[in-house]
Amino acid sequence: MRDFVISTESNSDLSQEFLDKNGILVIPHYYNVEDKIYGEEGNRLTIHQFYDEMRSGKKVGTAASNPAVILEKFSQIASQGKDILHISFSSGLSCGYQNIVNGAEEVMEKYPDCRIIVIDTLSASLGEGLMIQLALDRKAEGKGIEEIADEIRGMCPHICIQFTVDDLEYLYRGGRLSKTGAVLGTVINLKPVLHVNEEGKLVAIAKVRGRRKSFSTMLDNMEAKLGSFRKKQMFIGILHGDCEEDALLLKEMIRTRFGYESFRVEPIGPSIGAHSGPGTIGLVFLGDQR
C-alpha cells in the first residue's frame, strides 16, 4: 500500500503547531490589506495584527489558491512516490476547490502512478479540521487512502458550522447585507446567526438581538441537530475573530449544557475573517443534518 500525504488549505484554521506536528501539507489562500498581499510562509500577519488592521478601517480582501503553487507542492509529493488526500474548502465559498482539482489532474498526468483524491467538504474552517482529524485517526489505524476518502465523504453532510458576527458592516462589505440593513441592524443591536448549508454556502438562519442571545440561539440549533451524533463528537470547534474571551464563554456554555470536554478553540484566519470581521464567533460540531 502506497504511503500518502494529507493536505488542505490555510483556511482550515488549524494551528501551525498542529499542522506541522501531523505533517499536513498546506496550500495557502491569500489575503491583502490595502493591496499588500500576504499568505505565503514568512509573509503573514499575526491574527491580532490582521484584525487590528480591519478595526482601523483598512480595506482587506482575499484570493484563492495559486495554481502554480498547487502544482509545485503536489508535484513534490508525487515525485517522492506518495499519493495525496486533499481535504478542501467548500466549492460553494471559493474557486479554490476547482484550482485544486485542476492541479491534481495535471500532476497525475505527469506522474501516472500518483493518486490524488480531492474531497469537497462543502465546509470551512474547523469543519475541514474535523475531517482532517478523522483522516489522521484512520491513517494511524492503518487504513488506506481510498477507504479513508469514502468515510470522509460520508461524514461531510454531517459537518455543522454556525457563525455569528459582531459588526454588520463586514457582511455589508461582503455583499451579504444591504447598507440599510447594516445600519438599522446596528441601531437595534441585531446579531445574525449564519450556517454553512448543504450546498456549502453561507446563509442566514436567524436574527436575534444581543450577543448573548446569538450564542444561546446557536446552542439551541446545536441541540436540534446533534441527534445520533450526540455521543460521537471528535471535538467541538470554537472559532473567534480575535475575541478569545467570548470564545471561552461559548465553550463554557456548551460544556455546561451538553457535558462535552473535548474542544478545539482557534482564531478565524484572514481568508475567512476578512469577510466576517473582528468579533465573529463560530461553532463546529457533527450532527444528523446541517
C-alpha positions as a LaTeX table, in Angstrom:
\begin{tabular}{lrrr}
\hline
Residue & $x$ (\AA) & $y$ (\AA) & $z$ (\AA) \\
\hline
Met1 & 0.00 & 0.00 & 0.00 \\
Arg2 & 1.46 & 3.33 & $-1.07$ \\
Asp3 & 2.09 & 5.98 & 1.53 \\
Phe4 & 0.06 & 9.16 & 1.23 \\
Val5 & 0.09 & 12.73 & 2.49 \\
Ile6 & $-2.94$ & 14.56 & 3.87 \\
Ser7 & $-3.28$ & 18.09 & 2.55 \\
Thr8 & $-5.66$ & 21.01 & 2.96 \\
Glu9 & $-5.74$ & 24.80 & 2.57 \\
Ser10 & $-4.69$ & 27.50 & 5.02 \\
Asn11 & $-8.31$ & 28.39 & 5.79 \\
Ser12 & $-8.85$ & 25.15 & 7.71 \\
Asp13 & $-7.92$ & 27.34 & 10.73 \\
Leu14 & $-5.87$ & 24.61 & 12.40 \\
Ser15 & $-2.89$ & 25.85 & 14.34 \\
Gln16 & 0.51 & 25.80 & 12.67 \\
Glu17 & 1.76 & 23.63 & 15.53 \\
Phe18 & $-0.92$ & 21.01 & 14.79 \\
Leu19 & $-0.26$ & 21.10 & 11.04 \\
Asp20 & 3.49 & 20.74 & 11.49 \\
Lys21 & 3.20 & 18.01 & 14.11 \\
Asn22 & 0.98 & 15.91 & 11.86 \\
Gly23 & 2.77 & 16.55 & 8.58 \\
Ile24 & $-0.21$ & 18.21 & 6.88 \\
Leu25 & 0.60 & 19.78 & 3.51 \\
Val26 & $-0.96$ & 23.26 & 3.33 \\
Ile27 & $-1.96$ & 25.11 & 0.15 \\
Pro28 & $-2.14$ & 28.82 & 1.00 \\
His29 & $-5.08$ & 31.08 & 0.31 \\
Tyr30 & $-4.16$ & 34.75 & 0.16 \\
Tyr31 & $-5.34$ & 37.99 & 1.69 \\
Asn32 & $-4.49$ & 41.62 & 1.21 \\
Val33 & $-4.53$ & 44.75 & 3.32 \\
Glu34 & $-4.65$ & 47.97 & 1.31 \\
Asp35 & $-3.43$ & 45.96 & $-1.72$ \\
Lys36 & $-0.42$ & 44.44 & 0.06 \\
Ile37 & $-0.64$ & 40.66 & $-0.39$ \\
Tyr38 & 0.00 & 38.11 & 2.36 \\
Gly39 & $-0.36$ & 34.37 & 2.79 \\
Glu40 & 2.90 & 32.67 & 1.90 \\
Glu41 & 5.01 & 31.25 & 4.71 \\
Gly42 & 7.16 & 34.05 & 6.11 \\
Asn43 & 4.77 & 36.70 & 4.80 \\
Arg44 & 1.80 & 36.64 & 7.14 \\
Leu45 & 0.33 & 38.95 & 9.71 \\
Thr46 & $-0.43$ & 37.67 & 13.17 \\
Ile47 & $-4.12$ & 37.21 & 13.88 \\
His48 & $-4.14$ & 40.25 & 16.16 \\
Gln49 & $-2.32$ & 42.39 & 13.59 \\
Phe50 & $-4.76$ & 41.41 & 10.87 \\
Tyr51 & $-7.88$ & 42.19 & 12.88 \\
Asp52 & $-6.37$ & 45.44 & 14.14 \\
Glu53 & $-5.94$ & 46.47 & 10.52 \\
Met54 & $-9.63$ & 45.78 & 9.98 \\
Arg55 & $-10.59$ & 47.67 & 13.12 \\
Ser56 & $-8.62$ & 50.67 & 11.89 \\
Gly57 & $-10.78$ & 50.75 & 8.76 \\
Lys58 & $-8.23$ & 49.49 & 6.25 \\
Lys59 & $-9.53$ & 47.77 & 3.14 \\
Val60 & $-8.99$ & 44.00 & 3.13 \\
Gly61 & $-9.63$ & 41.33 & 0.52 \\
Thr62 & $-8.91$ & 37.69 & $-0.28$ \\
Ala63 & $-7.79$ & 35.49 & $-3.15$ \\
Ala64 & $-7.94$ & 31.74 & $-3.66$ \\
Ser65 & $-5.05$ & 29.32 & $-4.06$ \\
Asn66 & $-2.42$ & 29.90 & $-6.74$ \\
Pro67 & $-2.42$ & 27.17 & $-9.47$ \\
Ala68 & 1.37 & 27.39 & $-9.79$ \\
Val69 & 1.82 & 26.79 & $-6.05$ \\
Ile70 & $-0.57$ & 23.83 & $-6.16$ \\
Leu71 & 1.42 & 22.26 & $-8.99$ \\
Glu72 & 4.70 & 22.81 & $-7.19$ \\
Lys73 & 3.56 & 21.35 & $-3.87$ \\
Phe74 & 1.68 & 18.39 & $-5.34$ \\
Ser75 & 4.50 & 17.58 & $-7.76$ \\
Gln76 & 6.99 & 17.50 & $-4.90$ \\
Ile77 & 4.92 & 14.86 & $-3.10$ \\
Ala78 & 4.24 & 12.87 & $-6.27$ \\
Ser79 & 7.95 & 12.79 & $-7.11$ \\
Gln80 & 8.54 & 11.07 & $-3.75$ \\
Gly81 & 6.27 & 8.20 & $-4.78$ \\
Lys82 & 3.44 & 9.20 & $-2.45$ \\
Asp83 & $-0.29$ & 9.74 & $-3.01$ \\
Ile84 & $-2.28$ & 12.74 & $-1.73$ \\
Leu85 & $-5.59$ & 13.01 & 0.10 \\
His86 & $-6.70$ & 16.64 & $-0.14$ \\
Ile87 & $-9.46$ & 17.85 & 2.19 \\
Ser88 & $-10.75$ & 21.02 & 0.59 \\
Phe89 & $-12.51$ & 24.25 & 1.47 \\
Ser90 & $-16.10$ & 24.42 & 0.18 \\
Ser91 & $-16.60$ & 24.82 & $-3.57$ \\
Gly92 & $-19.63$ & 26.92 & $-2.62$ \\
Leu93 & $-17.43$ & 29.56 & $-0.99$ \\
Ser94 & $-14.35$ & 29.75 & $-3.20$ \\
Cys95 & $-12.95$ & 28.84 & $-6.60$ \\
Gly96 & $-10.00$ & 27.34 & $-4.73$ \\
Tyr97 & $-11.58$ & 23.87 & $-4.90$ \\
Gln98 & $-11.56$ & 23.89 & $-8.70$ \\
Asn99 & $-7.97$ & 25.13 & $-8.69$ \\
Ile100 & $-7.04$ & 22.12 & $-6.56$ \\
Val101 & $-8.90$ & 19.71 & $-8.86$ \\
Asn102 & $-7.22$ & 21.15 & $-11.93$ \\
Gly103 & $-3.79$ & 20.94 & $-10.30$ \\
Ala104 & $-4.37$ & 17.37 & $-9.17$ \\
Glu105 & $-5.34$ & 16.27 & $-12.67$ \\
Glu106 & $-2.26$ & 17.88 & $-14.18$ \\
Val107 & 0.08 & 16.29 & $-11.64$ \\
Met108 & $-1.48$ & 12.86 & $-12.13$ \\
Glu109 & $-0.90$ & 13.16 & $-15.88$ \\
Lys110 & 2.77 & 13.84 & $-15.22$ \\
Tyr111 & 3.04 & 11.13 & $-12.55$ \\
Pro112 & 0.67 & 8.34 & $-13.68$ \\
Asp113 & 1.38 & 6.21 & $-10.60$ \\
Cys114 & 0.28 & 9.01 & $-8.26$ \\
Arg115 & $-3.26$ & 9.02 & $-6.90$ \\
Ile116 & $-4.63$ & 12.38 & $-5.74$ \\
Ile117 & $-8.09$ & 12.36 & $-4.18$ \\
Val118 & $-9.71$ & 15.77 & $-3.69$ \\
Ile119 & $-12.68$ & 15.91 & $-1.33$ \\
Asp120 & $-15.03$ & 18.89 & $-1.42$ \\
Thr121 & $-16.08$ & 19.09 & 2.20 \\
Leu122 & $-18.69$ & 21.76 & 1.35 \\
Ser123 & $-17.41$ & 23.14 & 4.61 \\
Ala124 & $-14.94$ & 25.65 & 6.01 \\
Ser125 & $-12.53$ & 26.31 & 8.83 \\
Leu126 & $-12.64$ & 23.71 & 11.61 \\
Gly127 & $-15.29$ & 21.86 & 9.59 \\
Glu128 & $-12.38$ & 20.89 & 7.39 \\
Gly129 & $-10.41$ & 20.41 & 10.59 \\
Leu130 & $-12.83$ & 17.72 & 11.78 \\
Met131 & $-12.29$ & 15.77 & 8.55 \\
Ile132 & $-8.52$ & 16.21 & 8.78 \\
Gln133 & $-8.62$ & 14.78 & 12.30 \\
Leu134 & $-10.71$ & 11.87 & 11.05 \\
Ala135 & $-8.20$ & 11.21 & 8.25 \\
Leu136 & $-5.30$ & 11.30 & 10.70 \\
Asp137 & $-7.04$ & 8.89 & 13.07 \\
Arg138 & $-7.85$ & 6.41 & 10.31 \\
Lys139 & $-4.38$ & 6.63 & 8.80 \\
Ala140 & $-2.91$ & 5.86 & 12.23 \\
Glu141 & $-5.15$ & 2.76 & 12.29 \\
Gly142 & $-3.52$ & 1.61 & 9.05 \\
Lys143 & $-6.39$ & 2.30 & 6.68 \\
Gly144 & $-5.69$ & 3.15 & 3.04 \\
Ile145 & $-6.40$ & 6.36 & 1.17 \\
Glu146 & $-9.50$ & 5.08 & $-0.66$ \\
Glu147 & $-11.17$ & 3.73 & 2.48 \\
Ile148 & $-10.47$ & 6.95 & 4.37 \\
Ala149 & $-11.74$ & 9.09 & 1.50 \\
Asp150 & $-15.00$ & 7.12 & 1.40 \\
Glu151 & $-15.54$ & 7.61 & 5.14 \\
Ile152 & $-14.85$ & 11.33 & 4.90 \\
Arg153 & $-17.30$ & 11.72 & 2.01 \\
Gly154 & $-19.92$ & 10.01 & 4.16 \\
Met155 & $-19.23$ & 12.35 & 7.08 \\
Cys156 & $-19.19$ & 15.64 & 5.17 \\
Pro157 & $-23.00$ & 16.07 & 5.17 \\
His158 & $-22.88$ & 15.93 & 8.97 \\
Ile159 & $-20.49$ & 18.86 & 9.48 \\
Cys160 & $-22.46$ & 21.61 & 11.21 \\
Ile161 & $-21.00$ & 25.12 & 11.19 \\
Gln162 & $-22.64$ & 28.22 & 12.63 \\
Phe163 & $-21.36$ & 31.78 & 12.90 \\
Thr164 & $-22.49$ & 34.99 & 14.47 \\
Val165 & $-20.88$ & 38.33 & 13.69 \\
Asp166 & $-20.36$ & 41.28 & 15.99 \\
Asp167 & $-20.25$ & 44.05 & 13.38 \\
Leu168 & $-22.74$ & 44.02 & 10.49 \\
Glu169 & $-20.50$ & 46.32 & 8.43 \\
Tyr170 & $-18.42$ & 43.38 & 7.23 \\
Leu171 & $-21.44$ & 41.45 & 5.98 \\
Tyr172 & $-22.40$ & 44.59 & 4.09 \\
Arg173 & $-18.93$ & 44.90 & 2.57 \\
Gly174 & $-19.10$ & 41.25 & 1.51 \\
Gly175 & $-22.43$ & 41.75 & $-0.22$ \\
Arg176 & $-24.43$ & 39.64 & 2.23 \\
Leu177 & $-26.36$ & 42.56 & 3.72 \\
Ser178 & $-27.68$ & 45.84 & 2.35 \\
Lys179 & $-26.34$ & 49.14 & 3.66 \\
Thr180 & $-29.76$ & 49.95 & 5.09 \\
Gly181 & $-29.92$ & 46.55 & 6.77 \\
Ala182 & $-26.48$ & 47.04 & 8.29 \\
Val183 & $-27.32$ & 50.47 & 9.66 \\
Leu184 & $-30.72$ & 49.52 & 11.06 \\
Gly185 & $-29.40$ & 46.24 & 12.43 \\
Thr186 & $-26.62$ & 48.06 & 14.26 \\
Val187 & $-29.10$ & 50.51 & 15.79 \\
Ile188 & $-31.24$ & 47.73 & 17.27 \\
Asn189 & $-28.22$ & 45.51 & 18.17 \\
Leu190 & $-29.19$ & 42.82 & 15.67 \\
Lys191 & $-26.93$ & 39.76 & 15.60 \\
Pro192 & $-27.49$ & 37.36 & 12.69 \\
Val193 & $-26.74$ & 33.66 & 13.03 \\
Leu194 & $-25.48$ & 32.04 & 9.84 \\
His195 & $-24.61$ & 28.49 & 8.87 \\
Val196 & $-22.93$ & 26.62 & 6.03 \\
Asn197 & $-25.73$ & 24.78 & 4.23 \\
Glu198 & $-25.88$ & 21.52 & 2.25 \\
Glu199 & $-24.51$ & 23.29 & $-0.83$ \\
Gly200 & $-21.54$ & 24.60 & 1.10 \\
Lys201 & $-22.80$ & 28.19 & 1.08 \\
Leu202 & $-23.08$ & 30.60 & 3.99 \\
Val203 & $-26.68$ & 31.62 & 4.65 \\
Ala204 & $-28.54$ & 33.36 & 7.48 \\
Ile205 & $-30.80$ & 31.18 & 9.62 \\
Ala206 & $-31.77$ & 33.57 & 12.43 \\
Lys207 & $-31.67$ & 37.21 & 13.52 \\
Val208 & $-31.67$ & 37.96 & 17.22 \\
Arg209 & $-30.99$ & 40.95 & 19.45 \\
Gly210 & $-27.87$ & 40.87 & 21.55 \\
Arg211 & $-24.60$ & 38.96 & 21.63 \\
Arg212 & $-25.56$ & 36.53 & 24.39 \\
Lys213 & $-28.84$ & 35.71 & 22.64 \\
Ser214 & $-26.95$ & 34.81 & 19.46 \\
Phe215 & $-24.86$ & 32.34 & 21.49 \\
Ser216 & $-27.99$ & 30.79 & 23.01 \\
Thr217 & $-29.54$ & 30.50 & 19.56 \\
Met218 & $-26.51$ & 28.62 & 18.25 \\
Leu219 & $-26.74$ & 26.22 & 21.19 \\
Asp220 & $-30.47$ & 25.69 & 20.58 \\
Asn221 & $-29.68$ & 24.88 & 16.94 \\
Met222 & $-26.95$ & 22.52 & 18.10 \\
Glu223 & $-29.42$ & 20.73 & 20.39 \\
Ala224 & $-31.78$ & 20.25 & 17.45 \\
Lys225 & $-29.09$ & 18.93 & 15.10 \\
Leu226 & $-26.95$ & 16.63 & 17.25 \\
Gly227 & $-29.25$ & 13.61 & 17.00 \\
Ser228 & $-27.35$ & 10.34 & 16.69 \\
Phe229 & $-24.02$ & 12.21 & 16.89 \\
Arg230 & $-24.59$ & 13.43 & 20.45 \\
Lys231 & $-22.01$ & 10.96 & 21.78 \\
Lys232 & $-19.86$ & 10.76 & 18.63 \\
Gln233 & $-18.05$ & 14.09 & 18.63 \\
Met234 & $-14.32$ & 14.10 & 17.81 \\
Phe235 & $-14.12$ & 17.61 & 19.23 \\
Ile236 & $-16.28$ & 20.71 & 19.43 \\
Gly237 & $-14.75$ & 23.54 & 17.43 \\
Ile238 & $-14.97$ & 27.10 & 18.71 \\
Leu239 & $-13.75$ & 29.86 & 16.40 \\
His240 & $-13.20$ & 33.52 & 17.07 \\
Gly241 & $-12.28$ & 36.70 & 15.24 \\
Asp242 & $-9.67$ & 37.89 & 17.76 \\
Cys243 & $-12.12$ & 37.66 & 20.67 \\
Glu244 & $-10.91$ & 34.68 & 22.65 \\
Glu245 & $-12.75$ & 35.70 & 25.82 \\
Asp246 & $-16.10$ & 35.35 & 24.05 \\
Ala247 & $-14.97$ & 32.02 & 22.55 \\
Leu248 & $-14.19$ & 30.71 & 26.02 \\
Leu249 & $-17.60$ & 31.91 & 27.23 \\
Leu250 & $-19.30$ & 29.92 & 24.47 \\
Lys251 & $-17.12$ & 26.92 & 25.31 \\
Glu252 & $-18.27$ & 27.05 & 28.94 \\
Met253 & $-21.91$ & 27.39 & 27.87 \\
Ile254 & $-21.54$ & 24.25 & 25.74 \\
Arg255 & $-19.73$ & 22.36 & 28.49 \\
Thr256 & $-22.47$ & 23.23 & 30.97 \\
Arg257 & $-25.35$ & 22.37 & 28.65 \\
Phe258 & $-24.02$ & 19.27 & 26.87 \\
Gly259 & $-21.20$ & 17.99 & 29.07 \\
Tyr260 & $-18.57$ & 17.92 & 26.33 \\
Glu261 & $-14.92$ & 18.09 & 27.35 \\
Ser262 & $-13.05$ & 17.83 & 24.05 \\
Phe263 & $-12.76$ & 21.28 & 22.43 \\
Arg264 & $-10.55$ & 23.00 & 19.94 \\
Val265 & $-10.54$ & 26.79 & 20.23 \\
Glu266 & $-8.89$ & 28.54 & 17.28 \\
Pro267 & $-8.83$ & 32.04 & 15.75 \\
Ile268 & $-10.53$ & 32.58 & 12.42 \\
Gly269 & $-7.82$ & 33.12 & 9.83 \\
Pro270 & $-7.67$ & 36.09 & 7.46 \\
Ser271 & $-9.11$ & 34.36 & 4.40 \\
Ile272 & $-12.42$ & 33.89 & 6.24 \\
Gly273 & $-12.09$ & 36.70 & 8.78 \\
Ala274 & $-11.80$ & 39.30 & 6.02 \\
His275 & $-15.47$ & 38.62 & 5.25 \\
Ser276 & $-16.80$ & 38.17 & 8.79 \\
Gly277 & $-14.80$ & 40.75 & 10.72 \\
Pro278 & $-13.41$ & 41.02 & 14.25 \\
Gly279 & $-15.66$ & 39.71 & 16.98 \\
Thr280 & $-17.05$ & 36.84 & 14.92 \\
Ile281 & $-17.76$ & 33.60 & 16.81 \\
Gly282 & $-18.14$ & 30.20 & 15.18 \\
Leu283 & $-19.29$ & 26.79 & 16.36 \\
Val284 & $-18.44$ & 23.47 & 14.66 \\
Phe285 & $-19.76$ & 20.01 & 15.51 \\
Leu286 & $-21.19$ & 16.84 & 13.95 \\
Gly287 & $-24.94$ & 16.39 & 13.65 \\
Asp288 & $-27.59$ & 14.39 & 11.83 \\
Gln289 & $-28.09$ & 17.25 & 9.40 \\
Arg290 & $-26.54$ & 20.59 & 8.65 \\
\hline
\end{tabular}
